[in-house]
Amino acid sequence: MKIFAARLAGTSVFDPAGDQIGRIRDVVVGLRGSRPPSVHGMVVEVQPRRRVFLPITRVRGIEAGAVIFTGKLNVRRFEKRTTETLVVGEMLDLAVTVGGQQMTVYDVAMEETKPSIWEITSVAVYRGRRRREARVVDWGEVAGFDVLQKDQGTAGLIASFESMRAADLASALHELSGKRRLEVARALDDDRLADVLEEMPPRDQIGILSTLEPERAADVLEEMGPDDAADLLHDLPPEEAARLLALMEPGEAAPVRRLLTYPQDTAGGMMTSEPVILPPTATVAEALANIRLKDLTPAIAAQVYVTRPPTETPTGAYLGVSHFQRLLRDPPSTLLGAALDPSIDPIRPELRLPDVAAYLANYNLVAAPVVDELGRLVGAVTVDDVLDHMLPKDWRERLHP
């Protein structure tokens, strides 16, 4: 039975007891010239974002949506040997020759040729940008896997990443070679790249952003949350940050500029300037419709902030907050002005990180309104913002040493 390796990406991995321990992220093979490559094993991502090696000899079953293994899994971090190749990370999108024609690889198939012995026996290829003449050929018909290519395509690799969450894709990109990482980053659309950059260590963020054309870098910053964009610009040299801000649309740059005026370890420096804000004349039904938006994080969607117009930060006079649990209890026609929680006081932008953390913990909150000296809502601090700033600055890098 042929198993196409790229389709395994994201497949759940189960131990002998039936417990899920991670997901397949890649397949490790050893090239052997004209002979079919031997499959050494699989790269499995376990929490927290640690990639470990599962030898192919431990695999006892590959089914739809599941890989089952036997024995114990060594949790030592996977390190690729110089004689090994990653199917998803390195073989997809390679330009190869089949019968004198230049083709592109979009998948490879492995088979169990002997008990517990797996080999790459077939290659799925296509011609041109629109996947003309797509077909599956034997490994022996293909030449070019051993040639170093300066500009490798990305379509197949990106397709294998399509269903990944942004945090998982950030982890996958971190594990690629620097060259491959930049090729994929450049090929992602602005919105997807922005989501991924928000989940990356500062070193990776800066490395990718600095290779983009300045106009493209500004477009990506516009797609990021203002607080994440501000954090990234804080890590850039001042002159480069100023240049990118100047290239951003004025309306997109304005909230980022405001956030940059606050120290990073204060409520103002951590907050998002785009929480869910509605006037007191809006109804509970309207509030629920707003927090249902799929792009909102759970912490942002947990509550609605009620202010006088305008309802973009900095708003009119801040009136209060209504939690989603209260919204679920009240009739849909209830006005938000009558559904406020009077027990939650706002915090000031200058409040320091330890005090913000203590405030959230003391009142069991996932977010808190931030109000300036004029009584205007300027943003909201969420528990994930606080965690991000309380953890060591290199915490994302520690997940990928």
C-alpha positions in Angstrom: 0.0 0.0 0.0 1.4 3.4 -1.0 1.4 6.1 1.7 1.9 9.7 0.3 4.2 11.4 2.8 3.0 15.0 2.4 -0.5 13.9 3.3 0.7 12.5 6.6 1.6 16.0 7.8 -0.7 16.8 10.7 -1.8 13.2 11.2 -2.3 12.3 14.9 0.1 9.9 16.5 -1.2 7.4 19.1 0.8 5.3 21.6 0.0 1.6 22.3 -2.5 2.7 25.0 -4.5 4.7 22.5 -3.5 8.1 23.8 -2.6 10.8 21.3 0.9 12.1 21.9 1.5 14.4 19.0 1.2 15.0 15.2 3.4 14.0 12.3 5.3 17.0 10.9 7.7 15.3 8.4 9.2 12.1 7.2 12.9 11.4 7.4 14.6 9.5 4.5 18.1 8.6 3.4 18.9 9.1 -0.3 20.8 6.2 -1.9 21.6 7.3 -5.4 19.5 5.5 -8.0 18.1 3.1 -5.3 14.8 4.0 -3.7 15.5 6.1 -0.5 15.0 4.3 2.8 12.5 5.7 5.3 14.2 6.2 8.6 11.2 7.5 10.5 8.9 10.4 11.2 9.3 13.7 12.9 6.6 14.0 15.6 5.7 17.3 17.3 4.8 16.8 20.9 3.9 19.5 23.4 5.2 22.1 24.0 6.3 22.3 20.4 9.0 19.8 20.7 10.0 17.8 17.6 11.1 14.2 18.3 12.0 11.2 16.2 9.8 8.2 15.7 11.8 5.3 14.1 9.8 3.7 11.3 10.5 0.3 13.0 8.2 1.4 15.8 5.3 2.2 13.5 2.7 -0.5 13.8 -0.1 1.0 11.7 -0.9 3.9 9.4 -4.6 4.5 9.1 -6.8 7.3 8.0 -6.1 10.1 10.4 -3.9 8.0 12.7 -0.3 6.6 13.1 0.0 4.0 15.8 3.4 3.1 17.3 4.7 0.5 19.8 7.3 0.8 22.5 8.4 4.1 24.1 9.0 7.4 22.3 12.4 9.1 22.9 11.5 12.7 23.8 15.0 13.9 23.0 14.8 16.8 20.4 15.1 15.6 16.8 18.3 16.6 15.0 18.6 15.7 11.3 21.8 14.0 10.3 23.8 15.2 7.3 23.0 12.0 5.5 19.2 12.5 6.0 16.6 14.4 4.0 13.2 15.7 5.1 10.4 14.9 2.7 8.1 17.8 3.4 10.7 20.4 4.3 13.3 19.6 1.5 11.9 17.4 -1.2 8.6 19.0 -2.1 8.7 21.5 -4.9 12.1 20.4 -6.2 12.6 20.6 -10.0 13.4 17.2 -11.3 13.7 15.5 -14.7 11.3 12.7 -15.8 11.9 11.3 -19.3 13.8 14.4 -20.4 11.0 16.7 -19.2 11.4 19.2 -16.3 8.8 18.5 -13.7 8.1 19.6 -10.1 7.6 17.3 -7.1 4.4 17.7 -5.1 4.5 14.5 -3.1 6.4 11.2 -2.7 4.9 7.8 -1.8 6.5 5.2 0.6 5.8 1.5 0.8 6.6 -1.3 3.2 8.8 -3.4 1.0 9.7 -5.9 3.8 8.4 -6.2 7.4 9.3 -2.8 9.1 11.3 -1.8 6.0 9.9 1.2 4.2 11.2 2.9 1.0 10.2 5.8 -1.2 9.0 4.0 -4.3 7.1 6.6 -6.2 7.1 10.4 -6.9 4.1 12.6 -7.8 5.1 15.2 -10.3 3.6 17.9 -12.5 4.7 20.2 -15.3 4.2 24.0 -15.4 2.6 26.3 -12.8 -0.9 24.9 -13.2 0.0 21.3 -12.5 -0.4 20.1 -16.1 0.4 16.4 -16.8 0.3 15.5 -13.1 1.2 11.9 -12.6 2.9 9.4 -10.3 6.1 7.8 -11.6 8.5 5.2 -10.2 11.5 6.5 -8.2 13.9 5.2 -10.8 12.4 7.4 -13.5 13.3 10.6 -11.7 16.6 12.5 -11.7 17.6 15.6 -9.8 17.0 14.9 -6.1 20.7 15.2 -5.5 21.1 18.6 -7.1 21.3 21.7 -5.0 18.7 24.2 -6.2 19.1 27.9 -5.7 15.4 28.8 -6.0 13.1 26.0 -4.9 9.4 26.3 -5.3 7.0 26.5 -2.3 3.5 25.4 -3.6 3.6 21.9 -2.3 5.2 22.8 1.0 2.6 25.5 1.6 -0.2 23.1 0.7 1.1 20.7 3.4 1.0 23.6 5.9 -2.5 24.7 4.9 -4.5 23.2 7.8 -1.9 24.2 10.4 -2.7 26.8 13.1 -0.5 29.8 13.0 1.5 28.7 16.0 2.2 25.3 14.5 3.2 26.8 11.2 5.6 29.2 13.0 7.1 26.1 14.7 7.4 24.3 11.3 9.1 27.3 9.7 11.5 27.6 12.6 12.7 24.0 11.9 13.4 24.6 8.2 16.8 25.8 6.9 17.2 29.5 6.7 16.9 29.5 2.9 13.8 27.4 2.9 12.2 29.4 5.7 12.6 32.6 3.8 11.3 31.0 0.5 8.1 29.9 2.3 7.6 33.2 4.2 7.8 35.2 1.0 5.3 32.9 -0.7 2.6 33.2 2.1 0.0 35.9 1.6 0.2 39.0 3.9 -2.5 37.9 6.3 -1.2 34.4 6.8 2.4 35.6 7.2 1.3 38.2 9.7 -0.4 35.5 11.8 2.7 33.4 11.7 5.1 36.2 12.6 3.0 36.9 15.7 3.9 33.4 16.9 7.6 33.5 16.2 10.6 34.4 18.3 11.9 38.0 17.7 15.0 36.7 16.0 12.9 34.9 13.4 10.5 37.8 13.0 13.3 40.2 12.3 15.1 37.8 10.0 12.0 37.3 7.8 10.8 41.0 7.9 14.3 42.3 6.9 14.3 40.1 3.7 11.0 41.5 2.4 10.7 44.5 0.2 10.0 47.5 2.5 6.5 48.0 1.0 5.6 44.3 1.6 7.0 44.4 5.1 4.7 47.4 5.8 1.7 45.6 4.4 2.4 42.6 6.7 2.7 44.9 9.7 -0.7 46.3 8.8 -2.2 42.8 9.0 -0.7 42.1 12.4 -2.5 43.1 15.6 -1.3 46.7 16.6 0.2 45.4 19.8 2.1 42.6 18.0 3.3 45.1 15.3 4.4 47.5 18.0 6.4 44.8 19.8 8.1 43.8 16.6 9.0 47.4 15.8 10.4 47.9 19.3 12.9 45.2 18.4 14.0 46.9 15.2 16.6 49.6 14.9 14.8 53.0 15.4 15.5 54.2 11.9 14.2 51.0 10.3 11.1 51.1 12.5 10.4 54.7 11.5 10.8 53.9 7.8 8.3 51.0 8.0 5.8 53.1 10.0 6.0 55.8 7.3 5.2 53.2 4.6 2.1 51.9 6.5 -1.4 53.4 5.8 -1.9 56.3 8.2 -5.0 54.7 9.7 -3.2 51.4 10.3 0.0 53.1 11.6 -1.9 55.4 14.1 -2.7 52.8 16.8 0.8 51.3 16.5 2.4 54.7 17.0 0.2 55.2 20.1 1.3 51.9 21.5 4.9 52.7 20.9 4.7 55.7 23.2 4.2 53.5 26.2 6.9 51.4 27.9 6.6 47.8 27.0 6.2 46.6 30.6 3.1 48.7 31.2 -0.6 48.1 30.5 -0.3 50.6 27.6 2.6 48.8 26.1 0.9 45.4 26.4 -2.6 46.2 25.4 -4.5 45.6 22.2 -6.1 48.8 20.8 -8.8 46.8 19.0 -11.0 45.1 21.5 -14.8 44.7 20.9 -16.3 48.1 21.5 -20.0 49.0 21.2 -22.2 52.0 22.2 -24.7 51.6 25.1 -27.6 51.7 22.6 -26.4 48.4 21.0 -28.3 45.3 21.9 -27.1 42.0 23.4 -27.8 40.4 20.1 -25.4 42.8 18.3 -22.8 42.1 21.0 -23.0 38.4 20.6 -22.7 38.7 16.8 -19.5 40.7 17.3 -17.8 38.3 19.7 -18.7 35.4 17.4 -16.2 36.6 14.8 -13.7 33.8 14.2 -10.7 36.1 14.0 -11.0 37.1 17.6 -8.9 35.4 20.3 -10.9 33.8 23.2 -9.5 36.4 25.6 -10.7 39.3 23.3 -14.1 37.7 22.7 -14.7 37.2 26.4 -16.2 40.6 26.9 -17.6 43.7 25.2 -16.5 47.2 26.2 -19.2 49.9 26.2 -18.4 53.5 25.5 -19.9 56.7 24.1 -19.1 57.4 20.4 -16.6 57.2 18.8 -16.2 53.5 19.4 -12.6 53.3 18.0 -9.8 53.9 20.4 -9.3 56.4 21.9 -13.1 56.2 22.4 -15.6 58.5 23.9 -16.3 58.2 27.6 -15.8 54.7 28.9 -19.0 53.3 30.5 -18.2 49.7 31.5 -17.8 46.2 30.4 -20.2 43.3 29.7 -19.0 39.7 30.0 -20.1 37.1 27.5 -21.8 35.1 30.3 -24.0 38.0 31.1 -24.7 38.4 27.4 -25.9 34.8 27.3 -28.2 35.3 30.2 -29.9 38.5 29.1 -32.7 38.7 26.4 -31.3 39.5 23.0 -33.1 42.8 22.9 -31.5 44.1 26.1 -29.5 47.3 25.6 -25.8 47.0 26.6 -26.2 50.1 28.8 -28.3 47.9 31.1 -26.0 44.9 31.0 -22.8 46.3 32.4 -20.7 44.8 35.2 -20.3 47.5 37.8 -17.7 45.6 39.8 -14.9 45.9 37.2 -12.8 49.1 37.4 -10.6 50.0 34.5 -6.8 50.3 34.8 -4.5 53.1 33.7 -2.0 52.8 30.8 1.0 53.4 33.1 0.2 50.5 35.4 3.2 48.2 35.5 3.3 44.5 34.5 3.3 43.0 38.0 0.4 45.1 39.0 -1.5 44.2 35.9 -0.9 40.5 36.5 -2.1 40.9 40.1 -5.2 42.7 39.0 -6.2 40.0 36.6 -5.5 37.3 39.1 -7.3 39.0 42.0 -10.5 39.4 40.0 -10.2 36.1 38.0 -10.3 38.1 34.7 -9.0 37.2 31.3 -8.9 40.8 30.2 -9.1 44.3 31.6 -10.1 47.7 30.1 -7.4 50.4 29.9 -8.7 53.9 30.3 -6.6 57.2 30.0 -6.8 60.3 32.2 -9.6 61.7 30.1 -11.8 58.7 30.8 -11.5 57.3 27.2 -11.0 53.6 26.5 -7.6 53.2 24.8 -7.4 49.4 24.8 -7.6 46.2 26.7 -5.0 44.0 28.3 -5.5 40.3 28.0 -4.1 37.4 30.0 -2.1 36.2 27.0 -0.5 39.6 26.7 0.6 39.4 30.3 2.0 35.9 30.0 3.9 36.9 26.8 5.6 39.7 28.8 6.1 37.8 32.0 7.9 34.9 30.4 11.6 35.3 29.6 12.0 37.4 26.4 13.5 34.3 24.6 10.7 31.9 25.7 9.7 31.2 22.1 13.3 30.4 21.2 13.6 28.0 24.2 10.8 26.0 22.6 13.1 25.7 19.5 16.7 25.6 20.8 
